[in-house]
Amino acid sequence: MMDLSIPYCGQSDPEGACPQPWDYCCEKAEVKASAGVVAKIAAAKWKRERYGPLQPLMEVVVTGTVKETSPDWILEVQTVYVASDPNK
């Protein structure tokens, strides 16, 4: 997951998009590390029939517990709310 203040690759210039803009390949590693978090959703908690599949670049709001902070922040997700889906 990435902070919404960080534009994904090609967001402001579609011609400059990389093949997978949701991986923020155009950002420096330091930016990705400071503005991103690894979110793990436990299979038992995810109700696909209720929430549907997650897609790249969806805006989501999650609650959970931080499980690890070194070297990356890892968040064990308890709930997910899909706020917007730019793919629709």
Secondary structure, DSSP 4 states (H G I P E B T S, - for coil): -B-TTSPPTTSS-GGG--S-GGG-TTS-HHHHHHHB-EEEE-TTT--HHHH----TT-EEEEEEEEEE-SSS-EEEEEEEEEEE-TT-
